[in-house]
Amino acid sequence: MNFTVKTKQNTLISIRNIYCIGRNYHAHAAELNSKVPKQPFFFQKSLPSLNTSNKFTIPKDREIHHELEVVILIQKNGEEIPVTKTDDYILGYGLGLDLTDREYQNELKRDQLPWLLSKSFQGSAIVSCFQGEKISEDFWLKINGSIRQKGNINQMIFSISEQISFLSGMLPLLEGDLIFTGTPSGVGPIQNGDELELGYGERTIHSLMVK
């Protein structure tokens, strides 16, 4: 299978790994009754979860929640990258949804088990195309025309540079890795028939239908 994302110049980039930081906004940690971490922690989503299409099908008998995030595309291999050098390793910025089987995730948390299967079902890592400019304006998710989530990278507990530096200090980052950088508050369920739009400032950069 071929797992690729598209840049603004219509170049296709093969994806190697999908990393996601947990609890990186104070308000999101609070809404899930979770402690704010003292250092970054990450989980992974599987490659079959990658979804660049304009549709998503909810798995049968599961309640799926949206988690809006800024997503980083890594452009070259790196280890132990200093915070001051992380921009050299970013090929592009996009928006994405870390779709989550919330009930199953809560069960796994209670049993102190990994989250993988609550995060990595088919199509659950939705990403837009990637652009070179940083997403510095407020980014948002609209469902059926109403804003459900809104955030800004300045509200992150651990900055994008801190995330890249920390992660590359624990394992090598590879060309084509994706990093989901955390979700602001407002996560909630999606339903069949929902129309989702992801954007920042005044522009929509990705849209999809739930069916």
Beta strands, then each sheet from edge to edge (+ up, - down):
strand 1: 4-6
strand 2: 12-14
strand 3: 18-21
strand 4: 42-45
strand 5: 50-51
strand 6: 55-56
strand 7: 64-66
strand 8: 68-74
strand 9: 90-98
strand 10: 100-101
strand 11: 125-127
strand 12: 139-143
strand 13: 146-151
strand 14: 178-180
strand 15: 188-189
strand 16: 195-200
strand 17: 203-210
sheet 1: 1+ 2-
sheet 2: 4+ 3- 14- 8+ 9- 11+ 5+
sheet 3: 6+ 17+ 16- 12+ 13-
sheet 4: 10+ 7- 15+
end
